[in-house]
Amino acid sequence: MDQDAVPPKANGENLSHDSPAPGDQSSSKPHPEYDISVFKDWCKECGICAAFCPQKCITLDENGAPALDRSKKCTGCRWCELHCPDFAICVRERQALQPEEGKED
């Protein structure tokens, strides 16, 4: 066994020098974007989705219905989707448009 090796910490604190620090946004990979859909016929306007959203992407309008004013900030955690008692909200990663194969301009 190598004497210089550092044993991993039980709580995951042993980060290698090659990995970015937690919360470091300087990666070359673009941040994915998400689409949030609310099925108005299923929604009973309970406000749970807005309460659980860590990025505050979902707010409530004057009637208590979910409003998606800040959906660009969505990180795709799906807390709103997981906690909705009526399955009235859906979060999906936005698909990038792929160029059509075999099509020449």
N, C-alpha and C positions, 0 to 999 in steps of 0.2 A: 504494500500500500504506500502511496506517495505521501510523504510527511508534509509537503507543501500544499497539498490539496485542502481546500476549505470545505468542510462538510456543509451541505445545504441546511438552511434554517427551517424550522418546522412551519413558520408562518409565511414563508416565501420571501423573506427579506434579502436573501442572497441573490442579487442581480448580477449578471455578468457585465463586464465593461462594454461588450458589444451591443447589448440590448438598450433601447432607449429608456429613459427614466419614465415612470408612470406619469401620464398626462402630457408627455412630449408630443406635440403635433407636427414635428418637423420631418415627417416621413414623406417619401416621394409619391406614395400612393394617395390618390385623391380621396377625400371623404365621401362615402356613398350618400346619396340623397334618398329620402323616403317619402312615400305618398301615404297620407292618412285619410281614410274614408270613414264617414259616419253614416250609418243606415238610419235615417231619420224616423222611419216607420217603427223601428225596433227600439230606439232610444227613448227612455222615460225621463231624461234630463235630470239624473240624480247627481251629477257633478263629480262622480268618482274618477273619471278619466282625467279631468283637470286637476284634481287633488293629488293624484299619483304621478303626474308628469314632472320628472325632475328638471326638464329644460323649460317648463312653462310654455310649451308649444300650443297647448290647448287651454283656452280661456272659456268663460261662460258669457253668453250674451245676456241681454236684459231679461229674457224669459227663462234663463237657466240652461239653455241648450248649448252644447259644445260649439265653440267657434275656433276655426283653425287659422288664426291670424299670423302665427309665427311658425308655421309648419317647416320652414327652411331650417330651423334650429334642431329638428328632430334627429336624434342619434340612433333610432331604431331599437330602443330598449324594450319596447312593447309592453311596458307596465300598464298603460291604459287598456290595451287589448286584453291582457291577462286578468285584469281586475274588473272589467265591465261585466256586470251580472246578466246583461241581456245580449251579449255577443254582438253589440251594435257598432263596434269600432274595429277597424282593420288597418294594420300598418304593414306595408310591403316596400321592399327596396325597389327604387326606381330603376328600370332596366335602361341601360345605355343603348342608343340606337347603333346598330351594327350596319356597316356598309353592305350592300347587297353583293353577293358573290357572282362573278361572271358578268357583271354589268359594267360596260365601258361607256364613258361619256364622249 
